[in-house]
Amino acid sequence: MYLDSSYKQVQTSFLFMCEKFEKEEDCLLFSKEILENFDSKSELQEKVMKHFKATPIYKTKHMGQGVFKATCWIGDKSLGFALSSSKKKAEKELAKKILENKELFQESK
C-alpha cells in the first residue's frame, strides 16, 4: 500500500482500520493523537526529499540541566530549532513544528 500511496493516504487507511477494530472489539488499540504524532521525522524526510531533493540533518546539543536543543538543516539553511527533555523528543517536536510551516514546502515548487 505505501509504495502505491502517499504517507497521508497510508495514515488515513491505517486510522480507518484501527477505528473499525476498536468498534468491533469494543477496546482502544492506541491513542490516535499519539499515532498521528508518532512519525513526524519520517513525514518531514519524505516532504524534504520531494521538495528539496535533500535529506534533513538534525544536530542536537545537550544544553545542560536535562535540556536538549535540536536544529534541523537542509544544506546550509536552518529550518528551526526545538528544546526538550531528551534528544529524541526535541527532534520529533522540531519535525512536527517544521511540518506545520506550510509556506516552507510551497516556496520550492
N, CA, C and O of each residue as an XYZ file, in Angstrom:
436
protein
N       0.829     -1.186      0.000
C       0.000      0.000      0.000
C       0.874      1.250      0.000
O       0.543      2.200     -0.710
N       1.966      1.305      0.753
C       2.793      2.500      0.834
C       3.453      2.832     -0.491
O       3.551      4.008     -0.843
N       3.907      1.840     -1.234
C       4.582      2.112     -2.496
C       3.649      2.748     -3.517
O       4.095      3.491     -4.391
N       2.364      2.461     -3.411
C       1.387      2.991     -4.358
C       0.678      4.232     -3.835
O      -0.125      4.828     -4.553
N       0.955      4.626     -2.615
C       0.226      5.718     -1.980
C       1.180      6.699     -1.317
O       2.376      6.445     -1.174
N       0.608      7.824     -0.921
C       1.390      8.800     -0.168
C       1.351      8.439      1.319
O       0.544      7.617      1.752
N       2.214      9.055      2.068
C       2.253      8.841      3.519
C       0.890      9.148      4.129
O       0.412      8.399      4.981
N       0.262     10.236      3.703
C      -1.020     10.665      4.257
C      -2.112      9.641      3.958
O      -2.950      9.369      4.818
N      -2.115      9.070      2.756
C      -3.124      8.068      2.395
C      -2.967      6.806      3.246
O      -3.957      6.221      3.685
N      -1.741      6.399      3.472
C      -1.489      5.227      4.309
C      -1.951      5.497      5.732
O      -2.596      4.651      6.353
N      -1.622      6.674      6.245
C      -2.022      7.041      7.601
C      -3.549      7.033      7.724
O      -4.079      6.510      8.705
N      -4.257      7.597      6.755
C      -5.721      7.643      6.775
C      -6.306      6.230      6.749
O      -7.227      5.926      7.508
N      -5.779      5.375      5.885
C      -6.258      3.988      5.796
C      -6.015      3.234      7.097
O      -6.880      2.500      7.575
N      -4.836      3.425      7.657
C      -4.494      2.738      8.900
C      -5.407      3.187     10.037
O      -5.878      2.363     10.821
N      -5.656      4.490     10.126
C      -6.548      5.002     11.174
C      -7.960      4.442     11.008
O      -8.629      4.129     11.993
N      -8.405      4.318      9.768
C      -9.728      3.740      9.498
C      -9.791      2.294     10.007
O     -10.765      1.898     10.647
N      -8.742      1.509      9.715
C      -8.713      0.110     10.165
C      -8.681      0.021     11.699
O      -9.320     -0.852     12.287
N      -7.940      0.919     12.332
C      -7.889      0.932     13.801
C      -9.254      1.242     14.391
O      -9.681      0.599     15.350
N      -9.942      2.229     13.818
C     -11.274      2.590     14.316
C     -12.239      1.427     14.175
O     -13.034      1.157     15.075
N     -12.169      0.740     13.043
C     -13.049     -0.412     12.807
C     -12.775     -1.505     13.838
O     -13.713     -2.067     14.404
N     -11.512     -1.808     14.086
C     -11.150     -2.817     15.081
C     -11.668     -2.429     16.457
O     -12.241     -3.254     17.168
N     -11.461     -1.156     16.833
C     -11.881     -0.695     18.158
C     -13.396     -0.801     18.339
O     -13.868     -1.154     19.420
N     -14.157     -0.499     17.290
C     -15.624     -0.605     17.374
C     -16.060     -2.062     17.490
O     -16.925     -2.398     18.298
N     -15.454     -2.922     16.674
C     -15.838     -4.342     16.681
C     -15.436     -5.037     17.974
O     -16.176     -5.880     18.481
N     -14.269     -4.692     18.514
C     -13.757     -5.347     19.726
C     -14.098     -4.586     21.001
O     -13.862     -5.075     22.106
N     -14.653     -3.388     20.841
C     -15.011     -2.531     21.965
C     -13.831     -2.302     22.916
O     -13.966     -2.431     24.133
N     -12.672     -1.961     22.338
C     -11.490     -1.636     23.123
C     -10.600     -0.687     22.323
O     -10.658     -0.654     21.094
N      -9.776      0.084     23.036
C      -8.857      1.004     22.369
C      -7.598      0.273     21.941
O      -6.988     -0.443     22.734
N      -7.214      0.454     20.697
C      -5.976     -0.135     20.202
C      -4.801      0.740     20.613
O      -3.839      0.246     21.199
N      -4.868      2.027     20.314
C      -3.949      3.024     20.810
C      -4.537      4.402     20.622
O      -5.561      4.566     19.959
N      -3.896      5.382     21.202
C      -4.371      6.754     21.117
C      -4.117      7.297     19.718
O      -2.993      7.235     19.220
N      -5.146      7.823     19.089
C      -4.987      8.399     17.751
C      -4.053      9.604     17.772
O      -3.323      9.839     16.809
N      -4.070     10.363     18.858
C      -3.181     11.523     18.978
C      -1.718     11.083     18.960
O      -0.887     11.706     18.299
N      -1.412     10.020     19.680
C      -0.043      9.502     19.686
C       0.336      8.998     18.300
O       1.439      9.260     17.820
N      -0.574      8.276     17.658
C      -0.302      7.741     16.324
C      -0.079      8.858     15.311
O       0.842      8.777     14.499
N      -0.907      9.897     15.347
C      -0.779     10.994     14.394
C       0.534     11.741     14.568
O       1.059     12.287     13.597
N       1.072     11.779     15.774
C       2.318     12.491     16.035
C       3.536     11.563     16.086
O       4.657     12.022     16.303
N       3.317     10.277     15.889
C       4.372      9.283     16.096
C       5.566      9.459     15.178
O       6.710      9.418     15.631
N       5.317      9.652     13.916
C       6.424      9.594     12.973
C       6.610     10.891     12.187
O       6.698     10.870     10.960
N       6.667     11.993     12.882
C       6.823     13.285     12.219
C       8.169     13.393     11.501
O       8.264     14.069     10.477
N       9.209     12.739     12.020
C      10.527     12.807     11.371
C      10.494     12.128     10.001
O      11.094     12.631      9.051
N       9.804     10.997      9.889
C       9.714     10.307      8.590
C       8.899     11.118      7.595
O       9.255     11.220      6.421
N       7.807     11.692      8.073
C       6.984     12.520      7.193
C       7.771     13.738      6.710
O       7.684     14.111      5.540
N       8.536     14.354      7.606
C       9.355     15.501      7.216
C      10.395     15.082      6.184
O      10.601     15.782      5.192
N      11.048     13.952      6.407
C      12.060     13.491      5.452
C      11.446     13.274      4.073
O      12.045     13.632      3.059
N      10.251     12.685      4.036
C       9.564     12.458      2.763
C       9.297     13.779      2.042
O       9.542     13.894      0.841
N       8.796     14.772      2.774
C       8.490     16.070      2.159
C       9.750     16.806      1.712
O       9.777     17.401      0.635
N      10.789     16.762      2.540
C      12.037     17.447      2.195
C      12.649     16.815      0.946
O      13.126     17.523      0.059
N      12.636     15.494      0.878
C      13.177     14.804     -0.300
C      12.390     15.195     -1.554
O      12.977     15.434     -2.609
N      11.083     15.259     -1.438
C      10.226     15.599     -2.581
C      10.458     17.034     -3.062
O      10.568     17.281     -4.263
N      10.530     17.972     -2.122
C      10.590     19.387     -2.489
C      12.005     19.930     -2.678
O      12.220     20.837     -3.482
N      12.960     19.383     -1.948
C      14.313     19.947     -1.986
C      15.372     18.979     -2.508
O      16.526     19.359     -2.707
N      14.968     17.711     -2.730
C      15.918     16.685     -3.211
C      17.118     16.572     -2.273
O      18.257     16.438     -2.720
N      16.850     16.627     -0.971
C      17.900     16.548      0.050
C      17.331     15.834      1.275
O      16.123     15.623      1.382
N      18.207     15.473      2.179
C      17.804     14.832      3.427
C      17.976     15.822      4.576
O      19.011     16.483      4.670
N      16.971     15.933      5.452
C      17.136     16.831      6.601
C      18.185     16.268      7.561
O      18.229     15.063      7.810
N      19.016     17.142      8.088
C      20.058     16.762      9.041
C      19.711     17.382     10.394
O      19.492     18.588     10.500
N      19.663     16.538     11.426
C      19.401     17.016     12.784
C      20.715     17.125     13.533
O      21.521     16.194     13.538
N      20.922     18.264     14.161
C      22.078     18.465     15.034
C      21.522     18.758     16.418
O      20.789     19.726     16.615
N      21.882     17.905     17.373
C      21.328     18.024     18.718
C      22.447     18.266     19.717
O      23.501     17.632     19.669
N      22.188     19.203     20.623
C      23.194     19.578     21.612
C      22.575     19.555     23.006
O      21.472     20.061     23.210
N      23.292     18.965     23.967
C      22.844     18.984     25.356
C      23.165     20.364     25.925
O      24.322     20.784     25.955
N      22.138     21.050     26.368
C      22.301     22.418     26.848
C      22.549     22.486     28.358
O      22.812     23.559     28.900
N      22.464     21.339     29.029
C      22.620     21.314     30.478
C      21.281     21.230     31.171
O      20.252     21.567     30.584
N      21.282     20.791     32.394
C      20.086     20.676     33.231
C      18.966     19.899     32.541
O      17.794     20.249     32.681
N      19.315     18.851     31.799
C      18.324     17.988     31.166
C      17.606     18.597     29.983
O      16.508     18.158     29.640
N      18.197     19.597     29.348
C      17.580     20.245     28.185
C      18.427     19.970     26.946
O      19.648     20.126     26.956
N      17.739     19.554     25.872
C      18.404     19.303     24.597
C      17.845     20.258     23.550
O      16.647     20.538     23.513
N      18.744     20.750     22.700
C      18.348     21.636     21.611
C      18.618     20.911     20.291
O      19.750     20.528     19.995
N      17.548     20.733     19.505
C      17.679     20.108     18.190
C      17.485     21.175     17.118
O      16.560     21.983     17.191
N      18.362     21.167     16.128
C      18.266     22.066     14.978
C      18.223     21.195     13.733
O      18.953     20.209     13.634
N      17.369     21.559     12.781
C      17.251     20.796     11.540
C      17.789     21.641     10.383
O      17.469     22.823     10.256
N      18.613     21.007      9.542
C      19.262     21.694      8.433
C      18.965     21.015      7.103
O      18.876     19.790      7.020
N      18.814     21.826      6.074
C      18.836     21.353      4.686
C      19.981     22.120      4.051
O      19.883     23.323      3.807
N      21.054     21.417      3.792
C      22.252     22.090      3.305
C      22.725     23.081      4.344
O      22.976     22.706      5.489
N      22.854     24.362      3.957
C      23.305     25.385      4.899
C      22.153     26.216      5.465
O      22.382     27.246      6.099
N      20.906     25.767      5.234
C      19.733     26.503      5.713
C      19.125     25.808      6.937
O      18.752     24.637      6.879
N      19.035     26.549      8.038
C      18.402     26.036      9.246
C      16.886     26.190      9.114
O      16.389     27.254      8.746
N      16.160     25.114      9.420
C      14.700     25.152      9.355
C      14.077     25.498     10.698
O      12.866     25.697     10.791
N      14.899     25.570     11.736
C      14.397     25.924     13.057
C      15.027     25.070     14.135
O      15.903     24.247     13.869
N      14.563     25.282     15.365
C      15.079     24.507     16.489
C      13.952     24.247     17.486
O      12.918     24.914     17.474
N      14.183     23.256     18.350
C      13.240     22.934     19.421
C      14.038     22.501     20.644
O      15.120     21.927     20.528
N      13.487     22.787     21.810
C      14.081     22.385     23.080
C      13.178     21.354     23.735
O      11.954     21.475     23.700
N      13.797     20.326     24.341
C      13.015     19.324     25.054
C      13.885     18.602     26.075
O      15.079     18.875     26.202
N      13.265     17.678     26.798
C      13.961     16.965     27.873
C      14.797     15.785     27.378
O      15.551     15.199     28.155
N      14.675     15.425     26.088
C      15.516     14.370     25.525
C      15.819     14.699     24.062
O      15.106     15.473     23.422
N      16.875     14.103     23.559
C      17.273     14.312     22.172
C      16.154     13.879     21.230
O      15.805     14.602     20.297
N      15.601     12.711     21.476
C      14.549     12.164     20.619
C      13.306     13.058     20.611
O      12.749     13.341     19.551
N      12.875     13.501     21.794
C      11.699     14.374     21.885
C      11.945     15.696     21.168
O      11.059     16.194     20.473
N      13.124     16.263     21.326
C      13.434     17.544     20.683
C      13.370     17.403     19.166
O      12.819     18.270     18.489
N      13.929     16.316     18.625
C      13.914     16.108     17.173
C      12.496     15.892     16.659
O      12.131     16.434     15.615
N      11.683     15.105     17.380
C      10.302     14.873     16.950
C       9.471     16.154     17.019
O       8.695     16.449     16.110
N       9.637     16.908     18.101
C       8.896     18.166     18.232
C       9.302     19.152     17.143
O       8.463     19.879     16.613
N      10.584     19.173     16.814
C      11.072     20.055     15.764
C      10.485     19.657     14.410
O      10.035     20.514     13.649
N      10.489     18.362     14.113
C       9.927     17.891     12.837
C       8.453     18.280     12.729
O       8.003     18.740     11.680
N       7.709     18.095     13.811
C       6.288     18.458     13.808
C       6.117     19.959     13.573
O       5.252     20.377     12.804
N       6.940     20.760     14.233
C       6.897     22.228     14.092
C       7.186     22.643     12.643
O       6.519     23.525     12.102
N       8.177     22.007     12.024
C       8.538     22.324     10.638
C       7.407     21.930      9.694
O       7.091     22.671      8.764
N       6.796     20.769      9.926
C       5.692     20.310      9.076
C       4.498     21.259      9.125
O       3.751     21.366      8.153
N       4.317     21.935     10.231
C       3.210     22.895     10.360
C       3.453     24.156      9.544
O       2.518     24.919      9.301
N       4.692     24.390      9.115
C       5.043     25.558      8.306
C       4.762     25.243      6.834
O       5.653     24.799      6.110
N       3.540     25.470      6.402
C       3.109     25.133      5.030
C       3.867     25.942      3.972
O       4.074     25.458      2.859
N       4.277     27.155      4.305
C       4.995     28.005      3.346
C       6.332     27.419      2.918
O       6.760     27.611      1.780
N       6.981     26.718      3.811
C       8.291     26.145      3.506
C       8.223     25.224      2.300
O       9.132     25.228      1.470
N       7.165     24.436      2.189
C       7.069     23.470      1.105
C       6.412     24.049     -0.135
O       6.444     23.417     -1.192
N       5.820     25.227     -0.039
C       5.245     25.879     -1.213
C       6.280     26.672     -1.980
O       6.189     26.786     -3.202
N       7.282     27.233     -1.273
C       8.259     28.117     -1.913
C       9.161     27.396     -2.905
O       9.707     28.026     -3.811
N       9.328     26.075     -2.750
C      10.273     25.361     -3.602
C       9.628     24.807     -4.870
O      10.322     24.248     -5.720
N       8.329     24.953     -5.006
C       7.636     24.385     -6.174
C       7.836     25.214     -7.421
O       7.318     24.868     -8.482
